[in-house]
C-alpha cells in the first residue's frame, strides 16, 4: 500500500529557464505545417523549449489518440483514428528540414491494430534512412505490442539504431500507474529483441516519484539488466494535471546520482539520471557516450 503525501511545492532544482531565440517557434511551425505530432507537445514535456531550440524533437506517430489510459501520461486517451499512410514520409521530410543527425520516433499505443503499429514504425524508419543523407541514427521508442513477437520482428528488421521501450515504474505500481500493461511482458520484450538481433542496442526508462521504494527501484534496474537492457534513463515524474497521479516524492540531484551509481554497479555502461531526464532527452549524447 502506497500512502499519498502531496508535496507542497516543487523544489528549486525543478525550475527551468526557457531558452531564448527564434528556433523554438521555427521548429513548432515546421511540425505544425507538416501535420505532425511530437511527444514533446502531447505529453507536455518540461524539456520542450530546450529541445525545440536545439532543432530537436521526438516524433509521435500512429496518431495522437492512445488506446490505453495510463494515469501518469498526458497523451489523449480516445478512440483511435485510421492510420495516415503518408505520415512516415512526412516525418522523414521534417527530419530532413531540421537537419537532424539523430531521429527519435515514438507513438501512442495502438492495441486496436493487429501488429500494434509495427509496420508503420518500420515504414517510418525506412523513410528516414532513405530520405536523409549521411545515414542518420534512428531510435524508436515502442509500446509493448501486446507481446506479439512477430510484430516486434517487423520493427527490429527495419534496423533502427536503438530500440527503446519504457518499463516506466516498479511492478507493485503497475496496477495503479499502468493497469493495462504487464511488467513481465515488458521485460521479455528486451530479451526478444536480442533473440532477433543480438547486436541491437536496447534502452529503457524509469520515472521515479510515484511511491516506489529505493529497494524496488534497484530490483527493477537489476531486472532490466538481466533481461538484456543496455541503456537506462531515470527521471522525475511530474504530474501533468490534477486528474493524474500525485507526485509522492521529489528526488534530489544527489539522489539521482546515487541511482546512477547503483545502475553502473549493476552493470549498465550508459545511464542518464536526473530530475529532467526523459527517455528521449539528449538521446544522441547518451548513445554516443
VOGU-3710 file (C-alpha; in Angstrom, 3 decimals, decimal comma):
1> xxxxxxxxxx> 0,000/0,000/0,000  1,465/3,347/-1,060  0,358/6,301/1,064  -0,127/9,527/-0,863  1,718/12,542/0,522  1,388/15,535/-1,739  4,480/17,768/-1,748  3,644/21,421/-1,053  5,634/22,793/-3,963  8,262/21,865/-6,484
11> xxxxxxxxxx> 11,830/22,174/-5,202  14,282/24,701/-6,614  16,060/22,171/-8,826  12,875/21,665/-10,856  12,764/25,258/-12,071  13,900/25,782/-15,665  14,902/28,898/-17,549  13,358/28,965/-21,002  15,892/29,280/-23,834  15,880/32,419/-25,942
21> xxxxxxxxxx> 15,824/32,723/-29,701  13,549/32,008/-32,629  14,421/28,349/-33,200  11,725/27,131/-30,804  8,941/28,784/-32,824  10,537/27,757/-36,121  10,526/24,089/-35,122  6,995/24,338/-33,779  5,765/25,929/-37,022  7,552/23,329/-39,156
31> xxxxxxxxxx> 5,918/20,459/-37,264  2,509/22,122/-37,336  2,693/22,806/-41,063  3,687/19,185/-41,681  0,692/17,942/-39,686  2,950/16,014/-37,330  2,666/15,219/-33,622  5,518/15,202/-31,131  5,572/13,556/-27,749  7,187/16,792/-26,569
41> xxxxxxxxxx> 3,931/18,665/-27,099  1,402/15,895/-26,455  2,995/14,878/-23,147  3,781/18,483/-22,164  7,465/17,642/-21,652  9,413/20,112/-19,471  12,343/19,955/-21,933  10,298/21,004/-24,971  11,552/24,597/-25,174  15,166/23,487/-24,804
51> xxxxxxxxxx> 14,934/20,702/-27,367  12,998/22,733/-29,934  15,597/25,486/-29,535  18,249/22,912/-30,489  16,334/21,696/-33,572  15,421/18,511/-31,705  12,075/16,788/-31,316  10,686/13,326/-30,745  8,170/12,494/-33,448  4,994/10,709/-32,326
61> xxxxxxxxxx> 3,397/8,525/-34,969  0,183/6,458/-35,216  -1,970/9,487/-34,418  -2,436/11,472/-31,222  -5,055/9,284/-29,503  -3,910/6,413/-27,281  -5,905/3,231/-26,701  -4,584/2,971/-23,127  -5,288/5,271/-20,208  -2,120/5,283/-18,101
71> xxxxxxxxxx> -2,632/7,518/-15,064  0,734/9,279/-15,385  0,549/10,215/-19,074  -0,812/13,390/-20,651  -1,349/11,893/-24,122  -5,047/11,789/-25,062  -6,994/8,605/-24,282  -9,634/8,489/-27,020  -10,853/6,318/-29,899  -8,021/5,837/-32,358
81> xxxxxxxxxx> -8,196/7,257/-35,862  -7,242/5,444/-39,097  -3,527/5,343/-39,904  -2,150/8,019/-42,211  -0,090/6,252/-44,921  1,763/9,496/-45,722  2,945/10,007/-42,136  6,279/8,103/-42,444  7,382/10,279/-45,365  6,224/13,473/-43,641
91> xxxxxxxxxx> 8,320/12,541/-40,604  11,310/11,914/-42,847  10,819/15,257/-44,639  10,560/17,121/-41,312  13,713/15,411/-40,048  15,452/16,494/-43,264  14,228/20,083/-42,895  15,508/20,108/-39,293  18,842/18,674/-40,480  18,685/16,002/-37,793
101> xxxxxxxxxx> 21,581/13,583/-37,318  19,721/11,551/-34,707  15,973/10,983/-35,024  13,736/9,669/-32,235  10,348/8,209/-33,147  7,739/7,125/-30,616  3,999/6,500/-30,756  0,778/6,209/-28,898  -0,236/2,639/-28,023  -2,491/1,148/-30,684
111> xxxxxxxxxx> -3,986/-2,034/-29,259  -6,669/-1,779/-31,973  -4,155/-2,675/-34,688  -3,238/-6,301/-35,351  0,501/-5,568/-35,275  0,253/-2,696/-32,772  1,569/-0,301/-35,416  4,809/-2,213/-36,016  4,576/-1,929/-39,819  4,073/1,835/-39,530
121> xxxxxxxxxx> 7,176/2,069/-37,336  9,124/0,063/-39,915  7,910/2,281/-42,760  8,948/5,387/-40,810  12,432/4,040/-40,048  12,954/3,140/-43,712  11,649/6,513/-44,927  14,022/8,414/-42,644  17,049/6,384/-43,652  16,171/6,659/-47,346
131> xxxxxxxxxx> 15,468/10,405/-47,266  18,191/11,868/-45,054  21,796/11,994/-46,269  24,673/10,582/-44,230  22,553/7,793/-42,745  21,162/9,380/-39,563  20,739/7,236/-36,498  17,140/6,356/-35,706  15,936/5,498/-32,207  12,430/4,097/-31,785
141> xxxxxxxxxx> 10,512/4,147/-28,514  7,864/1,481/-28,965  4,877/0,212/-26,956  4,816/-3,399/-25,751  2,959/-4,587/-28,908  0,967/-6,830/-26,520  3,850/-9,286/-26,507  3,484/-10,030/-30,232  6,922/-11,323/-31,254  6,092/-11,262/-34,965
151> xxxxxxxxxx> 5,204/-7,575/-34,679  8,432/-6,921/-32,789  10,356/-8,703/-35,538  8,900/-6,254/-38,099  10,300/-3,284/-36,150  13,689/-4,868/-35,458  14,064/-5,962/-39,097  13,781/-2,317/-40,192  17,150/-1,816/-38,425  16,658/1,063/-36,009
161> xxxxxxxxxx> 19,919/2,027/-34,333  18,362/1,841/-30,851  15,170/0,133/-29,722  13,659/1,737/-26,637  10,735/0,530/-24,536  9,993/2,139/-21,189  9,379/-0,100/-18,196  8,114/3,150/-16,566  7,821/2,059/-12,921  8,253/-0,769/-10,424
171> xxxxxxxxxx> 5,955/-3,820/-10,637  3,996/-3,020/-7,457  2,777/0,231/-9,059  1,635/-1,203/-12,378  -1,959/-1,686/-11,225  -2,050/1,982/-10,186  0,003/3,667/-12,895  -0,410/1,492/-15,995  -3,050/-1,194/-15,338  -3,296/-2,238/-18,994
181> xxxxxxxxxx> 0,412/-3,101/-19,187  2,303/-6,108/-17,863  5,720/-5,813/-16,182  6,931/-9,274/-17,182  5,761/-8,795/-20,771  7,791/-5,599/-21,000  10,880/-7,320/-19,606  10,544/-10,121/-22,117  10,378/-7,601/-24,961  14,063/-6,726/-24,355
191> xxxxxxxxxx> 15,062/-10,366/-24,355  13,088/-10,960/-27,556  14,823/-8,066/-29,325  18,187/-9,669/-28,571  16,905/-13,035/-29,804  16,029/-11,413/-33,144  19,146/-9,224/-33,382  21,745/-9,792/-30,689  23,704/-6,651/-31,608  20,824/-4,166/-31,430
201> xxxxxxxxxx> 21,163/-1,711/-28,500  18,131/-1,851/-26,213  17,087/1,003/-23,950  14,524/1,609/-21,211  13,368/4,348/-18,868  12,058/4,569/-15,319  10,208/7,529/-13,808  10,549/7,997/-10,067  8,384/9,704/-7,501  5,229/7,600/-7,734
211> xxxxxxxxxx> 5,659/5,981/-4,322  8,237/3,292/-5,095  10,936/2,350/-2,588  14,652/2,502/-3,302  14,772/-1,279/-2,946  12,065/-1,631/-5,607  13,935/0,714/-7,932  17,150/-1,238/-7,511  15,332/-4,517/-8,199  13,759/-3,071/-11,348
221> xxxxxxxxxx> 17,181/-1,964/-12,572  18,501/-5,458/-11,827  15,590/-6,974/-13,772  16,211/-4,751/-16,779  19,890/-5,641/-16,846  19,155/-9,359/-16,516  16,740/-9,136/-19,438  19,422/-7,651/-21,712  18,671/-3,924/-21,488  21,791/-1,906/-22,415
231> xxxxxxxxxx> 20,884/1,766/-21,840  18,934/3,211/-18,901  17,297/6,560/-18,153  15,859/7,671/-14,808  13,809/10,857/-14,429  11,399/12,587/-12,079  7,663/12,035/-12,566  5,798/15,347/-12,807  2,014/15,445/-12,503  0,608/16,738/-15,856
241> xxxxxxxxxx> -2,829/17,685/-14,470  -4,844/17,270/-11,271  -6,535/14,268/-12,882  -3,234/12,368/-12,996  -1,337/10,561/-10,259  0,052/12,761/-7,500  3,802/13,081/-7,043  4,766/11,198/-3,893  8,404/12,307/-3,745  10,737/14,730/-5,473
251> xxxxxxxxxx> 14,162/13,125/-5,792  17,113/15,473/-5,315  20,023/15,664/-7,796  22,147/13,837/-5,202  19,611/11,009/-5,012  19,622/10,737/-8,799  23,408/10,494/-8,698  23,112/7,656/-6,193  20,674/5,861/-8,503  23,043/6,354/-11,435
261> xxxxxxxxxx> 25,923/4,919/-9,394  23,788/1,909/-8,468  22,873/1,333/-12,120  26,540/1,363/-13,056  27,317/-1,070/-10,220  24,668/-3,392/-11,639  26,443/-3,264/-14,992  24,862/-0,527/-17,120  27,508/1,282/-19,160  25,187/4,025/-20,438
271> xxxxxxxxxx> 22,984/5,740/-17,843  21,289/9,145/-17,684  19,694/10,095/-14,369  18,331/13,442/-13,250  15,165/15,406/-12,480  14,576/16,420/-16,107  15,841/13,247/-17,779  13,341/11,640/-20,125  13,844/8,581/-22,294  14,323/10,709/-25,422
281> xxxxxxxxx> 16,112/13,678/-23,840  19,656/14,131/-25,214  19,292/10,673/-26,751  22,182/11,198/-29,167  24,570/12,221/-26,361  23,655/9,140/-24,323  24,058/6,843/-27,328  27,475/8,324/-28,118  28,681/8,268/-24,505
//
